[in-house]
Amino acid sequence: MLKTRSNALRVVEATLGKVKKVSRPVAKFMVHIMELWLSMNCRYVFANMQRWGGKAEKSYRRMFQKFFDWFSFNLQLVKQTCGGEIIAVFDPCFIKKSGKRTYGLDKFWSGTAGKALKGLEVGCLCFVDVEAGTALHALAEQTPPQQILKQKGQTLVSHYVGVVKKHLNKILKVSRYLAADGYFMKREFICPLLQKGLHLITKARRDANFRYLYKGPHKQTRGRPKLYEGKVDTGHIDKRRIQCCYRDSEVKIYTAVVYAMQLKMKVLAAFVYYRDKEQPEIIISTDTQMDALVMCRYYGLRFQVEFLIRDAKQYAGMEDCQARSKQKLHTHFNVALTAVSLAKAVYYLSLPKEKRDSFSMADIKMLHMNQLITNRIFINLELDQNDRKIKQLYHQCLNFVRLRA
């Protein structure tokens, strides 16, 4: 028999079987849309889904309007794919979008442009396999415009907190650490999560206000005992108080537990000096007991979410959605990011570590597109699927113009 069902499709079916309260029509559509998403080689709009997928355009529009528990689905995919050491990562992502009636349209910060632009923003929560050094998607939650946030009495930061807290109990079953960029070094973001047991690893400003902890004897006099012993000059740290924990030809890392005045708490700080830079980069963690080198490694893995978003934009049409409703946009963003994660799980993380090459979403999409077209041609021609030459020709068609045939 010819191989007409891909490994990706089998993984989707197995993962859906572990997600609670998924109706049969929704499960059937999820299998279909994931296979289709990896196969399409055009803009990801409903009209093209009809051409490539064979269902009516109205069917895709209707199914995109239905609710699906993306976090539970992706969490199951993470559990059955990743190793034992996992961290969570959160990062907002700017989405280009024109028009006037699209839900969530407002001015949001674009890191690429270095300024606020008109468009949409999606808060991306993902999990990173520390051993494999790659990210898998968990949930994409659209950021409401400022007008709606004001009506709800929320700020942008409180909205981000809500996105994480909504699934905090499930996150804590996988990891105790959340990595995020320097924007999230805010007390109003850190404290609500820390109270629930989730530690934050982030980057501090170079002019951050830290205090050395006083470790000397306390005088038996009235008044509060001495707690701090001077401000940390981040440009010229006191190397008698801050120890070097790592050194090589390219980088030196000094670490100590200090008091962060902005956060009003003790944090573990690592001052990372690179050979070609005068000022250090400052990485902090709310877990003062963790190893400083592990903390720096976790923060470095934060950037894996950027690669996940990049692949979703370049190869999975994350910015192609022409829908305007909140639910359809939500479905589109999560399908795009989940498709990239699915490709990683099936074609990268499933391989032994020594056999893994660099992950190529373009190559995987070419394989699935070839398979979709080949299956349709061979079925319509009614070829003998047990013939040796037909099987050989089939596999040649699958590897047509692939980078890694």
C-alpha positions as a LaTeX table, in Angstrom:
\begin{tabular}{lrrr}
\hline
Residue & $x$ (\AA) & $y$ (\AA) & $z$ (\AA) \\
\hline
Met1 & 0.00 & 0.00 & 0.00 \\
Leu2 & 1.11 & 3.55 & $-0.67$ \\
Lys3 & 1.75 & 5.71 & 2.35 \\
Thr4 & $-1.19$ & 8.13 & 2.16 \\
Arg5 & $-1.30$ & 9.13 & 5.85 \\
Ser6 & 1.60 & 11.21 & 7.14 \\
Asn7 & 3.31 & 10.89 & 10.51 \\
Ala8 & 2.04 & 14.37 & 11.36 \\
Leu9 & $-1.56$ & 13.24 & 10.93 \\
Arg10 & $-1.01$ & 10.27 & 13.26 \\
Val11 & 0.52 & 12.52 & 15.93 \\
Val12 & $-2.45$ & 14.90 & 15.74 \\
Glu13 & $-4.90$ & 12.02 & 16.16 \\
Ala14 & $-2.95$ & 10.60 & 19.11 \\
Thr15 & $-2.74$ & 14.01 & 20.80 \\
Leu16 & $-6.44$ & 14.76 & 20.29 \\
Gly17 & $-7.25$ & 11.47 & 22.00 \\
Lys18 & $-5.72$ & 12.83 & 25.21 \\
Val19 & $-7.57$ & 16.16 & 25.17 \\
Lys20 & $-10.86$ & 16.23 & 27.07 \\
Lys21 & $-14.20$ & 17.43 & 25.72 \\
Val22 & $-13.35$ & 17.51 & 22.01 \\
Ser23 & $-16.36$ & 16.71 & 19.82 \\
Arg24 & $-15.97$ & 14.34 & 16.89 \\
Pro25 & $-16.59$ & 17.02 & 14.20 \\
Val26 & $-14.01$ & 19.36 & 15.78 \\
Ala27 & $-11.46$ & 16.54 & 16.13 \\
Lys28 & $-12.00$ & 15.50 & 12.52 \\
Phe29 & $-11.55$ & 19.08 & 11.35 \\
Met30 & $-8.39$ & 19.54 & 13.44 \\
Val31 & $-6.79$ & 16.53 & 11.76 \\
His32 & $-7.78$ & 17.90 & 8.36 \\
Ile33 & $-6.63$ & 21.49 & 8.94 \\
Met34 & $-3.24$ & 20.51 & 10.38 \\
Glu35 & $-2.48$ & 18.28 & 7.41 \\
Leu36 & $-3.70$ & 20.97 & 5.03 \\
Trp37 & $-1.70$ & 23.73 & 6.77 \\
Leu38 & 1.55 & 21.84 & 6.27 \\
Ser39 & 0.74 & 21.22 & 2.60 \\
Met40 & $-0.42$ & 24.59 & 1.28 \\
Asn41 & 2.00 & 26.65 & $-0.79$ \\
Cys42 & 0.04 & 29.89 & $-1.08$ \\
Arg43 & $-1.63$ & 32.55 & 1.06 \\
Tyr44 & $-3.56$ & 31.07 & 3.97 \\
Val45 & $-7.01$ & 32.49 & 3.23 \\
Phe46 & $-10.35$ & 30.67 & 3.18 \\
Ala47 & $-10.63$ & 30.70 & $-0.63$ \\
Asn48 & $-7.27$ & 28.93 & $-0.97$ \\
Met49 & $-8.20$ & 26.45 & 1.76 \\
Gln50 & $-11.18$ & 25.46 & $-0.38$ \\
Arg51 & $-8.92$ & 24.93 & $-3.43$ \\
Trp52 & $-6.34$ & 22.87 & $-1.57$ \\
Gly53 & $-8.49$ & 21.15 & 1.05 \\
Gly54 & $-11.56$ & 20.19 & $-0.94$ \\
Lys55 & $-14.13$ & 21.50 & 1.54 \\
Ala56 & $-16.42$ & 24.48 & 0.95 \\
Glu57 & $-15.09$ & 27.90 & 1.91 \\
Lys58 & $-18.11$ & 28.33 & 4.17 \\
Ser59 & $-17.12$ & 25.18 & 6.08 \\
Tyr60 & $-13.69$ & 26.59 & 6.91 \\
Arg61 & $-15.20$ & 29.89 & 8.02 \\
Arg62 & $-17.72$ & 28.11 & 10.23 \\
Met63 & $-15.14$ & 25.79 & 11.84 \\
Phe64 & $-12.72$ & 28.65 & 12.49 \\
Gln65 & $-15.49$ & 30.27 & 14.53 \\
Lys66 & $-15.71$ & 27.27 & 16.89 \\
Phe67 & $-13.85$ & 27.12 & 20.22 \\
Phe68 & $-10.93$ & 24.73 & 20.63 \\
Asp69 & $-8.70$ & 24.26 & 23.70 \\
Trp70 & $-5.37$ & 25.02 & 22.08 \\
Phe71 & $-3.43$ & 25.11 & 25.33 \\
Ser72 & $-4.48$ & 21.59 & 26.36 \\
Phe73 & $-3.75$ & 20.21 & 22.88 \\
Asn74 & $-0.29$ & 21.77 & 22.71 \\
Leu75 & 0.49 & 20.83 & 26.30 \\
Gln76 & $-0.18$ & 17.18 & 25.46 \\
Leu77 & 2.08 & 17.51 & 22.42 \\
Val78 & 4.83 & 18.95 & 24.64 \\
Lys79 & 4.47 & 16.18 & 27.23 \\
Gln80 & 4.74 & 13.37 & 24.68 \\
Thr81 & 7.58 & 15.01 & 22.71 \\
Cys82 & 9.89 & 17.04 & 24.98 \\
Gly83 & 12.42 & 15.91 & 27.56 \\
Gly84 & 12.18 & 16.32 & 31.32 \\
Glu85 & 13.67 & 19.82 & 31.56 \\
Ile86 & 11.24 & 22.43 & 30.22 \\
Ile87 & 10.78 & 26.17 & 30.72 \\
Ala88 & 7.87 & 28.42 & 29.76 \\
Val89 & 8.44 & 31.53 & 27.62 \\
Phe90 & 6.13 & 34.48 & 27.01 \\
Asp91 & 6.59 & 37.08 & 24.29 \\
Pro92 & 4.20 & 39.52 & 22.56 \\
Cys93 & 4.27 & 39.44 & 18.76 \\
Phe94 & 3.26 & 42.22 & 16.36 \\
Ile95 & 1.04 & 41.25 & 13.40 \\
Lys96 & 0.71 & 43.46 & 10.33 \\
Lys97 & $-2.93$ & 44.20 & 9.61 \\
Ser98 & $-4.70$ & 46.93 & 7.66 \\
Gly99 & $-8.38$ & 47.82 & 7.62 \\
Lys100 & $-10.77$ & 49.45 & 10.07 \\
Arg101 & $-13.13$ & 46.76 & 11.37 \\
Thr102 & $-10.74$ & 43.99 & 12.44 \\
Tyr103 & $-10.97$ & 43.11 & 16.13 \\
Gly104 & $-7.98$ & 44.28 & 18.17 \\
Leu105 & $-6.71$ & 46.82 & 15.65 \\
Asp106 & $-4.61$ & 49.44 & 17.44 \\
Lys107 & $-1.06$ & 50.76 & 17.68 \\
Phe108 & 1.34 & 48.18 & 19.12 \\
Trp109 & 5.09 & 48.02 & 19.50 \\
Ser110 & 6.94 & 46.43 & 16.58 \\
Gly111 & 10.43 & 45.23 & 17.46 \\
Thr112 & 11.37 & 45.00 & 13.79 \\
Ala113 & 10.43 & 48.61 & 13.07 \\
Gly114 & 11.57 & 49.86 & 16.48 \\
Lys115 & 8.36 & 51.86 & 16.97 \\
Ala116 & 4.61 & 51.50 & 17.49 \\
Leu117 & 2.67 & 50.64 & 14.33 \\
Lys118 & $-0.97$ & 50.06 & 13.45 \\
Gly119 & $-1.80$ & 46.37 & 13.52 \\
Leu120 & $-2.55$ & 43.51 & 15.90 \\
Glu121 & $-0.63$ & 42.00 & 18.80 \\
Val122 & $-0.59$ & 38.41 & 19.96 \\
Gly123 & 0.82 & 37.24 & 23.29 \\
Cys124 & 2.67 & 33.99 & 22.53 \\
Leu125 & 3.11 & 31.48 & 25.33 \\
Cys126 & 5.33 & 28.51 & 24.53 \\
Phe127 & 7.44 & 25.79 & 26.13 \\
Val128 & 11.14 & 25.26 & 25.43 \\
Asp129 & 12.79 & 21.85 & 25.57 \\
Val130 & 16.06 & 22.75 & 27.32 \\
Glu131 & 17.99 & 19.69 & 26.13 \\
Ala132 & 16.89 & 20.04 & 22.49 \\
Gly133 & 17.08 & 23.85 & 22.58 \\
Thr134 & 13.84 & 24.42 & 20.67 \\
Ala135 & 10.38 & 25.86 & 21.39 \\
Leu136 & 6.92 & 24.36 & 20.97 \\
His137 & 3.80 & 26.50 & 20.90 \\
Ala138 & 1.30 & 26.52 & 23.78 \\
Leu139 & $-1.16$ & 29.38 & 23.24 \\
Ala140 & $-1.53$ & 32.61 & 21.28 \\
Glu141 & $-3.85$ & 35.15 & 22.91 \\
Gln142 & $-4.72$ & 38.36 & 21.07 \\
Thr143 & $-4.14$ & 41.64 & 22.90 \\
Pro144 & $-7.28$ & 43.84 & 23.05 \\
Pro145 & $-6.99$ & 47.49 & 21.96 \\
Gln146 & $-6.44$ & 50.19 & 24.58 \\
Gln147 & $-10.07$ & 51.27 & 24.46 \\
Ile148 & $-11.31$ & 47.82 & 25.50 \\
Leu149 & $-8.61$ & 47.49 & 28.17 \\
Lys150 & $-9.72$ & 50.79 & 29.71 \\
Gln151 & $-13.34$ & 49.66 & 29.72 \\
Lys152 & $-12.29$ & 46.53 & 31.64 \\
Gly153 & $-10.12$ & 48.57 & 34.02 \\
Gln154 & $-6.99$ & 46.77 & 32.85 \\
Thr155 & $-3.53$ & 47.81 & 31.75 \\
Leu156 & $-1.40$ & 46.14 & 29.11 \\
Val157 & 0.70 & 44.46 & 31.81 \\
Ser158 & $-2.34$ & 43.19 & 33.73 \\
His159 & $-3.65$ & 41.67 & 30.49 \\
Tyr160 & $-0.35$ & 39.82 & 30.00 \\
Val161 & $-0.57$ & 38.55 & 33.58 \\
Gly162 & $-4.08$ & 37.30 & 32.91 \\
Val163 & $-2.96$ & 35.35 & 29.84 \\
Val164 & $-0.38$ & 33.45 & 31.92 \\
Lys165 & $-2.52$ & 33.07 & 35.06 \\
Lys166 & $-5.38$ & 31.56 & 33.06 \\
His167 & $-3.31$ & 28.40 & 32.59 \\
Leu168 & $-0.92$ & 28.76 & 35.53 \\
Asn169 & $-1.83$ & 25.50 & 37.27 \\
Lys170 & $-1.09$ & 23.51 & 34.11 \\
Ile171 & 2.13 & 25.45 & 33.47 \\
Leu172 & 3.41 & 24.67 & 36.97 \\
Lys173 & 3.00 & 20.94 & 36.31 \\
Val174 & 5.59 & 21.29 & 33.54 \\
Ser175 & 7.91 & 24.07 & 34.73 \\
Arg176 & 8.56 & 26.47 & 37.61 \\
Tyr177 & 10.25 & 29.07 & 35.41 \\
Leu178 & 8.95 & 31.63 & 32.94 \\
Ala179 & 11.45 & 33.51 & 30.75 \\
Ala180 & 10.53 & 36.88 & 29.25 \\
Asp181 & 12.32 & 39.93 & 27.88 \\
Gly182 & 13.32 & 43.03 & 29.84 \\
Tyr183 & 9.94 & 44.74 & 29.39 \\
Phe184 & 8.49 & 42.35 & 31.97 \\
Met185 & 10.84 & 43.38 & 34.79 \\
Lys186 & 7.85 & 44.99 & 36.49 \\
Arg187 & 6.52 & 44.35 & 39.97 \\
Glu188 & 2.92 & 44.27 & 38.71 \\
Phe189 & 3.85 & 41.42 & 36.34 \\
Ile190 & 6.18 & 39.43 & 38.58 \\
Cys191 & 4.36 & 39.45 & 41.94 \\
Pro192 & 1.01 & 37.90 & 40.86 \\
Leu193 & 2.88 & 35.01 & 39.22 \\
Leu194 & 5.44 & 34.60 & 42.00 \\
Gln195 & 2.66 & 34.34 & 44.59 \\
Lys196 & 1.40 & 31.27 & 42.71 \\
Gly197 & 4.87 & 29.70 & 42.53 \\
Leu198 & 6.04 & 30.70 & 39.03 \\
His199 & 9.53 & 32.28 & 38.98 \\
Leu200 & 10.49 & 34.83 & 36.34 \\
Ile201 & 13.82 & 35.00 & 34.51 \\
Thr202 & 14.34 & 38.27 & 32.67 \\
Lys203 & 16.85 & 40.93 & 31.71 \\
Ala204 & 17.41 & 44.09 & 33.76 \\
Arg205 & 18.25 & 47.55 & 32.49 \\
Arg206 & 21.91 & 48.51 & 32.68 \\
Asp207 & 21.00 & 51.35 & 35.03 \\
Ala208 & 18.85 & 49.13 & 37.27 \\
Asn209 & 18.80 & 50.06 & 40.95 \\
Phe210 & 20.27 & 47.20 & 43.00 \\
Arg211 & 21.53 & 47.14 & 46.60 \\
Tyr212 & 24.23 & 44.92 & 48.09 \\
Leu213 & 22.93 & 42.80 & 50.96 \\
Tyr214 & 24.50 & 43.47 & 54.35 \\
Lys215 & 26.13 & 40.29 & 55.71 \\
Gly216 & 28.03 & 41.71 & 58.69 \\
Pro217 & 27.21 & 41.51 & 62.41 \\
His218 & 24.16 & 43.35 & 63.74 \\
Lys219 & 24.50 & 45.69 & 66.70 \\
Gln220 & 22.26 & 45.01 & 69.69 \\
Thr221 & 20.65 & 48.43 & 69.58 \\
Arg222 & 17.17 & 49.79 & 69.02 \\
Gly223 & 15.85 & 50.12 & 65.50 \\
Arg224 & 15.69 & 47.97 & 62.41 \\
Pro225 & 18.79 & 45.86 & 61.67 \\
Lys226 & 20.95 & 46.98 & 58.76 \\
Leu227 & 19.79 & 45.27 & 55.56 \\
Tyr228 & 21.75 & 46.83 & 52.69 \\
Glu229 & 25.29 & 47.99 & 52.15 \\
Gly230 & 25.42 & 50.46 & 49.29 \\
Lys231 & 24.15 & 50.67 & 45.74 \\
Val232 & 25.48 & 48.36 & 43.02 \\
Asp233 & 27.33 & 50.32 & 40.35 \\
Thr234 & 26.34 & 48.12 & 37.41 \\
Gly235 & 29.14 & 49.56 & 35.28 \\
His236 & 31.82 & 48.84 & 37.90 \\
Ile237 & 30.66 & 46.06 & 40.20 \\
Asp238 & 32.48 & 45.32 & 43.47 \\
Lys239 & 34.19 & 42.02 & 42.66 \\
Arg240 & 34.87 & 41.43 & 46.36 \\
Arg241 & 31.13 & 41.03 & 46.91 \\
Ile242 & 30.10 & 39.59 & 43.54 \\
Gln243 & 31.85 & 36.33 & 42.68 \\
Cys244 & 32.95 & 35.11 & 39.26 \\
Cys245 & 31.13 & 31.86 & 38.45 \\
Tyr246 & 32.28 & 31.39 & 34.85 \\
Arg247 & 35.15 & 32.58 & 32.69 \\
Asp248 & 36.45 & 31.83 & 29.20 \\
Ser249 & 38.04 & 33.70 & 26.30 \\
Glu250 & 34.73 & 35.29 & 25.24 \\
Val251 & 32.69 & 35.90 & 28.37 \\
Lys252 & 32.90 & 36.40 & 32.14 \\
Ile253 & 29.92 & 35.95 & 34.46 \\
Tyr254 & 29.73 & 37.42 & 37.96 \\
Thr255 & 26.82 & 36.57 & 40.22 \\
Ala256 & 25.30 & 37.50 & 43.59 \\
Val257 & 21.98 & 37.81 & 45.38 \\
Val258 & 21.05 & 41.50 & 45.51 \\
Tyr259 & 18.01 & 43.58 & 46.41 \\
Ala260 & 16.09 & 45.02 & 43.45 \\
Met261 & 14.61 & 48.37 & 44.49 \\
Gln262 & 12.16 & 48.42 & 41.56 \\
Leu263 & 10.77 & 44.98 & 42.44 \\
Lys264 & 11.15 & 45.36 & 46.24 \\
Met265 & 12.56 & 41.85 & 46.57 \\
Lys266 & 15.79 & 39.88 & 46.57 \\
Val267 & 16.85 & 38.49 & 43.20 \\
Leu268 & 19.69 & 36.42 & 41.80 \\
Ala269 & 21.63 & 38.66 & 39.42 \\
Ala270 & 24.24 & 37.63 & 36.84 \\
Phe271 & 26.47 & 40.31 & 35.32 \\
Val272 & 27.58 & 38.97 & 31.93 \\
Tyr273 & 30.67 & 40.64 & 30.43 \\
Tyr274 & 31.40 & 39.97 & 26.76 \\
Arg275 & 34.86 & 40.56 & 25.38 \\
Asp276 & 33.78 & 43.19 & 22.85 \\
Lys277 & 31.45 & 45.10 & 25.22 \\
Glu278 & 32.34 & 47.40 & 28.10 \\
Gln279 & 29.01 & 47.28 & 29.93 \\
Pro280 & 27.56 & 43.99 & 31.21 \\
Glu281 & 24.21 & 42.45 & 30.41 \\
Ile282 & 22.27 & 41.83 & 33.61 \\
Ile283 & 20.13 & 38.69 & 33.89 \\
Ile284 & 17.97 & 38.23 & 36.99 \\
Ser285 & 15.79 & 35.51 & 38.49 \\
Thr286 & 13.28 & 35.66 & 41.32 \\
Asp287 & 14.56 & 32.23 & 42.45 \\
Thr288 & 17.62 & 33.15 & 44.51 \\
Gln289 & 18.54 & 29.47 & 45.04 \\
Met290 & 19.00 & 28.50 & 41.39 \\
Asp291 & 22.37 & 28.15 & 39.69 \\
Ala292 & 23.46 & 31.34 & 37.89 \\
Leu293 & 24.72 & 29.48 & 34.82 \\
Val294 & 21.41 & 27.63 & 34.52 \\
Met295 & 19.61 & 30.96 & 34.79 \\
Cys296 & 21.69 & 32.45 & 31.96 \\
Arg297 & 21.09 & 29.37 & 29.83 \\
Tyr298 & 17.34 & 29.57 & 30.41 \\
Tyr299 & 17.27 & 33.23 & 29.45 \\
Gly300 & 19.23 & 32.49 & 26.27 \\
Leu301 & 16.60 & 29.89 & 25.33 \\
Arg302 & 13.96 & 32.62 & 25.52 \\
Phe303 & 14.90 & 33.59 & 21.97 \\
Gln304 & 13.60 & 30.26 & 20.66 \\
Val305 & 10.11 & 31.76 & 20.70 \\
Glu306 & 11.36 & 34.31 & 18.16 \\
Phe307 & 12.34 & 31.49 & 15.78 \\
Leu308 & 8.96 & 29.84 & 16.30 \\
Ile309 & 7.15 & 33.06 & 15.40 \\
Arg310 & 9.50 & 33.66 & 12.45 \\
Asp311 & 8.72 & 30.24 & 10.95 \\
Ala312 & 4.99 & 30.75 & 11.53 \\
Lys313 & 5.10 & 34.05 & 9.65 \\
Gln314 & 7.30 & 32.85 & 6.80 \\
Tyr315 & 5.94 & 29.34 & 6.21 \\
Ala316 & 2.59 & 29.03 & 8.01 \\
Gly317 & 0.82 & 32.23 & 7.00 \\
Met318 & 0.48 & 33.71 & 10.47 \\
Glu319 & $-0.05$ & 37.18 & 8.97 \\
Asp320 & $-2.30$ & 36.04 & 6.08 \\
Cys321 & $-5.65$ & 35.90 & 7.88 \\
Gln322 & $-8.38$ & 37.96 & 6.20 \\
Ala323 & $-11.00$ & 37.31 & 8.89 \\
Arg324 & $-12.09$ & 40.15 & 11.15 \\
Ser325 & $-13.81$ & 38.39 & 14.06 \\
Lys326 & $-11.97$ & 37.72 & 17.31 \\
Gln327 & $-12.51$ & 33.94 & 17.31 \\
Lys328 & $-11.45$ & 33.38 & 13.69 \\
Leu329 & $-8.28$ & 35.42 & 14.24 \\
His330 & $-7.60$ & 33.43 & 17.41 \\
Thr331 & $-7.98$ & 30.14 & 15.54 \\
His332 & $-5.80$ & 31.28 & 12.63 \\
Phe333 & $-2.89$ & 32.42 & 14.85 \\
Asn334 & $-2.96$ & 29.21 & 16.88 \\
Val335 & $-3.21$ & 26.94 & 13.83 \\
Ala336 & $-0.17$ & 28.65 & 12.27 \\
Leu337 & 1.99 & 28.36 & 15.39 \\
Thr338 & 0.78 & 24.84 & 16.21 \\
Ala339 & 1.62 & 23.68 & 12.67 \\
Val340 & 5.25 & 24.71 & 13.17 \\
Ser341 & 5.33 & 22.93 & 16.54 \\
Leu342 & 3.82 & 19.83 & 15.00 \\
Ala343 & 6.48 & 19.81 & 12.29 \\
Lys344 & 9.19 & 20.07 & 14.95 \\
Ala345 & 7.68 & 17.29 & 17.03 \\
Val346 & 7.33 & 14.87 & 14.10 \\
Tyr347 & 10.41 & 15.58 & 12.00 \\
Tyr348 & 12.95 & 16.94 & 14.50 \\
Leu349 & 12.36 & 15.98 & 18.14 \\
Ser350 & 11.33 & 12.43 & 17.23 \\
Leu351 & 14.82 & 11.73 & 15.86 \\
Pro352 & 17.73 & 10.61 & 18.08 \\
Lys353 & 19.83 & 13.57 & 19.13 \\
Glu354 & 22.88 & 12.45 & 17.13 \\
Lys355 & 20.81 & 12.27 & 13.91 \\
Arg356 & 19.21 & 15.72 & 14.18 \\
Asp357 & 20.18 & 18.33 & 11.64 \\
Ser358 & 19.01 & 21.95 & 11.65 \\
Phe359 & 15.22 & 22.28 & 11.54 \\
Ser360 & 13.87 & 23.33 & 8.13 \\
Met361 & 10.20 & 24.25 & 7.94 \\
Ala362 & 10.54 & 24.90 & 4.20 \\
Asp363 & 11.71 & 21.34 & 3.58 \\
Ile364 & 8.90 & 19.84 & 5.63 \\
Lys365 & 6.30 & 21.89 & 3.79 \\
Met366 & 7.72 & 20.74 & 0.46 \\
Leu367 & 7.38 & 17.11 & 1.58 \\
His368 & 3.74 & 17.57 & 2.56 \\
Met369 & 2.86 & 19.51 & $-0.58$ \\
Asn370 & 4.44 & 16.77 & $-2.73$ \\
Gln371 & 2.52 & 14.15 & $-0.79$ \\
Leu372 & $-0.80$ & 15.94 & $-1.20$ \\
Ile373 & $-0.39$ & 16.40 & $-4.96$ \\
Thr374 & 1.06 & 12.90 & $-5.52$ \\
Asn375 & $-1.77$ & 11.21 & $-3.62$ \\
Arg376 & $-4.41$ & 13.02 & $-5.68$ \\
Ile377 & $-2.74$ & 12.16 & $-9.00$ \\
Phe378 & $-2.11$ & 8.51 & $-8.14$ \\
Ile379 & $-5.64$ & 7.98 & $-6.80$ \\
Asn380 & $-7.25$ & 9.53 & $-9.90$ \\
Leu381 & $-5.08$ & 7.41 & $-12.21$ \\
Glu382 & $-6.08$ & 4.27 & $-10.26$ \\
Leu383 & $-2.51$ & 2.94 & $-10.30$ \\
Asp384 & $-1.63$ & $-0.45$ & $-8.85$ \\
Gln385 & $-0.44$ & 0.54 & $-5.39$ \\
Asn386 & 1.30 & $-2.80$ & $-4.80$ \\
Asp387 & 3.52 & $-2.54$ & $-7.88$ \\
Arg388 & 7.21 & $-2.12$ & $-7.02$ \\
Lys389 & 7.85 & 0.50 & $-9.72$ \\
Ile390 & 4.80 & 2.50 & $-8.66$ \\
Lys391 & 6.03 & 2.55 & $-5.06$ \\
Gln392 & 9.47 & 3.69 & $-6.21$ \\
Leu393 & 7.94 & 6.43 & $-8.35$ \\
Tyr394 & 5.75 & 7.51 & $-5.44$ \\
His395 & 8.72 & 8.08 & $-3.14$ \\
Gln396 & 10.58 & 9.93 & $-5.90$ \\
Cys397 & 7.62 & 12.29 & $-6.18$ \\
Leu398 & 7.62 & 12.89 & $-2.41$ \\
Asn399 & 11.26 & 14.00 & $-2.49$ \\
Phe400 & 10.92 & 16.21 & $-5.55$ \\
Val401 & 12.99 & 19.46 & $-5.14$ \\
Arg402 & 13.42 & 18.79 & $-1.41$ \\
Leu403 & 16.57 & 20.07 & 0.25 \\
Arg404 & 17.03 & 16.84 & 2.20 \\
Ala405 & 15.62 & 14.07 & 0.07 \\
\hline
\end{tabular}
